[in-house]
Amino acid sequence: MEVPGWLETLAERVARTPVPPPLRPPNSGGRPAAVLMLFGEGPLGPDVLLIQRSSRGRRHAGQPAFPGGGVDPEDGGPIAAALREAQEETGLDPAGVQVVGTMPELYVWHSDNRVTPVLGWWHTPSVVHAASPDEVEAVERVPVSELVDPANRLKLRHPSGLSGPAFRVRGLLVWGFTAGVLDGVLAASGFELPWDRSRIEDLPPDVLNLAAR
């Protein structure tokens, strides 16, 4: 399947999107990392691949996320790193993925990572699963139609008082960095529907405890 026009347009838009101040990388330091934002065409229309990180992990335990991780020297850059990590975590075949573009580098202060989101088109989907059980508990192809459904959207408030976008989809509570990136991408894609931004809930204690590791 050819890359759909909406995804090509999205890649062009997000490549030019200014990075919000809280996500701007510092002048120095931080570990280079990459994530794969992989879109495909499923039974319910366009979807995106998400993983749920292991609750036994040391960083971002139990959190839904895009497949990804640190950029190793032998990767040669974020694109190869994103594909390699996605293969290791979900078992996908990188040959079935066409890279469409990258987003500007984003800084995740909690893990001191400088993350480059890599946009991909899954032209030949392969079977995926939790290929690295120590790192991943579950893998889901989440339809974009469910992500933009106003009933599945809310804001979550951290005890610090800060709040950010979140999604309840497929039994997953998507929040933090991943939800923030999805929120911006959905708006840029034109798929976003109006939703109640005054719907704010406190971050559940169990989720907060895992995140505090």
Secondary structure, DSSP 8 states (H G I E B T S, - for coil): ----HHHHHHHHHHHH----GGG---SS--EEEEEEEEEEEETTEEEEEEEEE-TT-SSSTT-EE-SEEE--GGG-SHHHHHHHHHHHHH---GGGEEEEEE---EEETTTTEEEEEEEEEESS------S-TTTEEEEEEEEHHHHS-GGGEEEEE-TTS-EEEEEEETTEEE-HHHHHHHHHHHHHHT------TT-EEE--HHHHHHHT-
